[in-house]
């Protein structure tokens, strides 16, 4: 389906894709403020244990990526999106049933598998449905849904947990299934593609920029896992306010600057993002107070806001019909890798030393991402080839 820049972005299928994605990540967000205290209080875990349990959800996502891309290209993004919501809901029910650390890890693995299916399907759908020249903008709004869900989910989680933690898990699962019901309204279209491996040699841009995105999101993933415990150490009463602040900043920047990646290209936008990420985490490490955490969170979230949407542009350059989901699968696997390593690495450092040193680790990964960006991503940006716009 050929499109032009004057075609509308907010069509019904695109709106459904964004709304369903937001609901799934609201469900994931419900677990964020509750899981650390379930692990430490009910199962006598440590900060390291919290990090490992949080990171487990990404392990299944990483393992499943080689099959999710071909499935989405052959069977359709709609099927992948619906299946992802159902599997994620099953993982959330597993949180309710878990009676040990091992059982909770298993539940997180199931949740991660469903979350990965949703993410691969949704990111590809956003590009499929975007008018020509507006792919960065379409990605920005989709990732607003992701971060908006992760920011509002903790509020819902804390509200539901006032009744009982089990009520929170059930509410999260129900929200996930609601996303699946929305996705049923998407048209069911299959792409007919030739057999082949999930990551071809031409996927170099997706692999390189995926690695950059993973480095950028590693710190944010660790931040989400550790901030409830760190805020408690600082005697902050309402941890959910930090999540609101982080997601609100991401949403605000992406709304205001949604068209910036398309206009400037990936390199300058991602360069600024990495520098701002490093500045935010450094401030958190050096300014040990509630105010320092708040200000550092705003700066860090502002840096994160346009990083992934800008890198998506480079990852999808030259993509052809039938390989869109595979390309995005190759790219987004690094987001899962960052989600797995971030909580584990920060938990290890925080348990062995301090939270401040854990934040400095995040600074280091952002600066490494900056160095690799300058080496891997050219100054000149080539517009993405237009694929068939069928979900």
C-alpha positions in Angstrom: 0.0 0.0 0.0 1.6 3.2 -1.2 1.4 6.2 1.0 2.4 9.9 1.0 3.4 12.3 3.8 -0.1 13.9 3.5 -2.0 10.7 4.4 -3.3 10.6 7.9 -1.2 8.8 10.6 -4.0 8.3 13.1 -6.1 5.8 11.2 -8.3 3.3 13.1 -5.7 0.5 12.8 -2.9 2.7 14.0 -5.0 3.9 16.9 -5.9 0.4 17.9 -2.2 -0.7 17.7 -1.2 2.2 20.0 -4.0 1.6 22.5 -3.5 -2.1 22.7 0.3 -1.6 23.3 -0.4 0.9 26.0 -2.7 -1.5 27.8 -0.2 -4.3 27.7 2.5 -2.1 29.2 0.1 -0.7 31.8 -0.2 -4.4 32.9 3.6 -4.7 33.0 3.8 -1.5 34.9 1.5 -2.8 37.6 4.2 -5.3 38.6 7.0 -2.6 39.0 6.3 -1.2 42.5 5.0 -4.5 43.9 7.4 -7.1 42.7 10.5 -5.8 44.6 8.7 -6.0 47.9 7.1 -9.3 47.2 10.6 -10.7 46.5 12.2 -9.1 49.6 9.4 -9.4 52.1 7.6 -12.6 51.1 10.6 -14.6 49.7 13.4 -13.0 51.8 15.3 -11.8 48.7 18.0 -9.2 48.3 18.5 -6.3 45.8 20.4 -8.8 43.6 17.4 -11.3 43.8 15.0 -8.5 42.8 17.2 -7.7 39.7 17.4 -11.3 38.7 13.6 -11.8 39.0 12.9 -8.6 37.1 15.4 -9.5 34.4 13.9 -13.0 33.9 11.1 -11.6 31.8 13.6 -10.6 29.1 15.3 -14.0 28.9 12.3 -15.6 27.3 11.8 -12.6 25.1 15.4 -12.9 23.8 15.1 -16.7 23.3 11.8 -16.3 21.3 13.0 -13.5 19.0 14.3 -15.8 16.2 10.8 -17.2 15.8 8.7 -14.2 16.4 9.9 -12.3 13.4 9.2 -15.0 10.8 5.8 -15.7 12.5 4.8 -12.1 12.2 5.8 -11.9 8.6 4.1 -15.1 7.6 1.0 -15.3 9.8 0.4 -11.6 10.3 1.1 -9.0 12.9 -2.5 -9.2 14.2 -2.1 -12.9 15.2 1.2 -12.1 16.9 -0.2 -9.2 18.8 -3.3 -11.1 20.0 -1.2 -14.2 21.0 1.2 -11.9 22.9 -1.5 -10.4 25.0 -2.9 -13.8 26.0 0.5 -15.2 26.9 1.4 -12.1 28.9 -1.9 -12.4 30.8 -1.0 -16.0 31.6 2.3 -14.8 33.0 0.6 -12.2 35.2 -1.7 -14.9 36.6 1.5 -16.8 37.4 2.5 -13.9 39.6 -0.7 -14.6 41.6 0.0 -18.3 41.9 3.8 -18.1 42.6 4.8 -19.4 46.0 8.6 -19.2 45.6 11.3 -17.4 43.9 11.6 -20.1 41.3 7.8 -19.9 40.5 8.0 -16.2 40.3 10.9 -16.4 37.8 8.8 -18.9 35.7 5.9 -16.4 35.7 8.3 -13.6 34.6 9.5 -15.8 31.8 6.0 -16.3 30.5 5.3 -12.6 30.8 8.4 -11.8 28.9 7.4 -14.1 26.0 4.1 -12.5 25.7 5.5 -9.0 26.0 8.1 -9.8 23.2 5.3 -10.9 20.8 3.4 -7.7 21.5 6.4 -5.5 21.0 7.6 -7.1 17.7 4.0 -7.0 16.3 3.3 -3.4 17.4 6.6 -1.8 16.3 6.2 -3.4 12.9 2.5 -2.4 12.6 3.5 1.2 13.4 5.9 1.3 10.5 3.5 -0.5 8.2 0.7 1.9 8.9 2.8 5.1 8.9 2.6 7.5 5.9 5.8 8.0 3.9 8.3 10.2 5.7 6.6 9.8 9.1 8.1 6.6 10.4 10.0 8.2 13.2 6.9 10.1 14.2 4.8 6.8 14.2 7.5 5.1 16.3 7.6 8.0 18.7 3.9 7.8 19.4 4.1 4.0 19.8 6.9 4.2 22.3 4.8 6.9 24.1 2.3 4.2 24.6 5.0 1.9 26.0 6.4 4.4 28.4 3.0 5.9 29.3 1.9 2.4 30.2 5.0 1.7 32.3 4.4 5.1 34.1 0.7 4.7 34.8 0.8 1.0 35.6 2.5 1.5 38.9 -0.3 3.9 40.0 -2.9 1.3 39.2 -0.7 -1.4 40.9 -0.5 0.6 44.1 -4.2 1.3 44.1 -5.2 -2.3 43.5 -2.7 -3.5 46.1 -4.5 -1.5 48.8 -7.1 -4.2 48.6 -4.6 -7.1 48.1 -1.6 -7.9 46.0 -3.5 -10.7 44.4 -6.1 -8.2 43.2 -3.3 -6.2 41.5 -2.1 -9.3 39.6 -5.7 -10.1 38.5 -6.3 -6.5 37.4 -3.1 -6.5 35.4 -4.1 -9.8 33.6 -7.6 -8.4 32.8 -6.0 -5.2 31.3 -3.8 -7.4 29.1 -6.7 -9.4 27.9 -8.6 -6.2 27.1 -5.7 -5.3 24.8 -6.2 -8.6 23.0 -9.8 -7.8 22.5 -8.9 -4.5 20.9 -6.4 -6.2 18.6 -9.2 -8.5 17.3 -10.5 -5.5 15.3 -7.3 -5.3 13.2 -7.5 -6.8 9.7 -5.9 -10.2 9.4 -3.4 -10.0 6.5 -0.5 -12.4 5.8 2.7 -11.7 4.0 3.9 -14.4 1.7 7.7 -14.5 2.0 10.4 -17.0 1.1 12.0 -19.1 3.7 15.1 -17.8 5.3 16.8 -17.2 8.6 15.5 -14.6 11.0 18.6 -12.3 10.7 20.2 -12.0 7.3 23.4 -10.2 6.5 21.5 -7.2 5.2 20.2 -6.7 8.8 23.4 -5.1 9.9 21.8 -1.7 10.6 19.1 -3.3 12.7 21.7 -5.2 14.7 24.0 -2.3 15.2 21.3 0.2 16.1 19.6 -2.5 18.2 22.8 -2.8 20.3 22.8 1.0 20.7 19.1 1.0 21.8 19.9 -1.8 24.3 22.7 0.2 25.9 20.5 3.2 26.2 17.6 1.3 27.7 19.8 -0.9 30.0 20.0 1.8 32.6 16.3 2.7 32.4 15.3 -1.0 33.0 17.6 -1.2 36.0 16.2 2.1 37.3 12.7 0.7 37.2 13.7 -2.3 39.2 15.8 -0.6 41.8 14.1 2.8 42.3 11.4 1.4 44.7 14.1 0.1 47.1 16.3 3.2 46.6 13.3 5.6 47.2 12.6 3.7 50.4 16.2 4.1 51.5 15.7 7.9 50.9 12.4 7.8 53.0 10.2 8.7 50.0 6.7 7.7 50.8 5.2 7.5 47.3 7.4 5.7 44.8 4.7 5.8 42.1 5.4 9.5 41.8 8.9 8.8 40.4 7.4 6.5 37.7 4.8 9.2 36.8 7.6 11.7 36.5 9.7 9.5 34.3 6.9 8.4 32.0 5.4 11.9 31.9 8.7 13.4 30.8 9.1 10.8 28.1 5.6 11.3 26.9 5.9 15.1 26.9 9.2 15.2 25.0 7.9 12.6 22.4 4.7 14.5 21.8 6.5 17.9 21.4 9.4 16.5 19.3 7.7 13.6 17.6 8.8 14.8 14.1 12.4 15.6 15.1 13.9 12.2 14.3 12.4 12.3 10.7 13.8 15.8 10.2 17.2 15.5 11.7 18.0 11.8 11.2 19.1 9.2 13.8 22.7 10.3 14.5 22.3 13.8 15.9 19.1 12.9 17.9 20.6 9.7 19.4 23.9 11.6 20.2 22.0 14.1 22.3 19.9 11.4 23.9 23.0 9.5 25.1 24.6 12.6 26.5 21.4 13.5 28.4 21.0 10.0 29.7 24.5 10.1 31.1 23.9 13.4 32.7 20.7 12.3 34.4 22.3 9.1 35.9 25.4 11.0 37.0 23.2 13.5 38.8 21.3 10.7 40.6 24.7 9.2 41.7 26.2 12.5 43.0 23.1 14.2 44.5 22.0 11.7 47.1 18.6 13.0 48.1 14.9 12.9 47.1 15.5 16.1 45.1 18.5 14.6 43.3 16.5 11.6 42.4 13.6 13.7 41.1 15.8 16.0 39.0 18.0 13.2 37.7 14.9 11.2 36.7 13.6 14.1 34.6 16.9 14.6 32.8 17.4 10.8 32.3 13.8 10.4 31.0 14.3 13.3 28.6 17.3 11.6 27.2 15.6 8.3 26.8 12.5 9.8 25.0 13.8 10.1 21.4 16.6 7.5 21.5 14.7 4.4 20.3 12.5 6.3 17.8 15.5 7.8 16.2 17.4 4.5 16.0 14.4 2.8 14.5 14.9 4.9 11.4 18.4 3.6 10.8 17.4 0.0 11.7 14.7 0.0 9.0 16.6 1.6 6.1 16.2 -0.4 2.9 13.8 -2.9 4.4 11.8 -4.8 1.8 8.3 -6.3 1.9 8.1 -9.5 3.8 11.0 -8.9 6.1 9.7 -6.0 8.2 8.9 -8.0 11.3 12.2 -9.9 11.1 14.1 -6.6 10.9 12.2 -5.2 13.9 12.7 -8.6 15.7 16.4 -8.2 15.2 16.3 -4.7 16.5 14.1 -5.1 19.5 15.9 -8.2 20.8 18.5 -5.8 22.2 15.8 -3.9 24.1 15.0 -7.2 25.8 18.7 -7.8 26.4 19.0 -4.4 28.1 15.9 -5.2 30.1 17.5 -8.4 31.3 21.0 -7.1 32.0 19.9 -3.8 33.5 18.1 -5.0 36.6 20.6 -7.8 37.2 23.7 -5.6 36.8 22.3 -2.8 38.9 21.1 -5.2 41.5 24.5 -6.8 41.7 26.3 -3.5 42.0 23.8 -2.1 44.5 24.0 -5.2 46.7 27.8 -5.3 46.6 28.3 -1.5 47.0 25.7 1.3 46.8 22.9 2.5 44.6 25.1 5.5 43.6 27.6 3.2 42.0 24.8 1.4 40.2 23.7 4.7 38.7 27.3 5.4 37.6 27.3 2.1 35.8 24.3 3.4 33.8 26.3 6.5 33.0 29.1 4.3 31.6 26.7 2.3 29.4 25.3 5.5 28.0 28.7 6.8 27.2 29.6 3.5 25.6 26.5 3.8 23.4 27.6 7.3 22.4 31.0 6.1 21.3 29.6 3.2 19.3 26.9 5.5 17.7 29.6 7.8 16.4 31.5 4.8 14.9 28.5 2.9 13.5 25.9 5.4 12.3 26.8 7.7 9.4 26.0 11.4 9.3 23.8 11.1 6.3 20.4 9.5 6.8 18.7 7.6 3.9 14.9 7.5 4.1 13.4 4.1 4.7 12.1 2.2 1.6 8.3 2.0 1.7 7.0 -1.5 2.4 3.6 -2.8 1.9 1.4 -1.3 4.6 -0.5 -4.4 5.6 -0.7 -5.7 9.2 
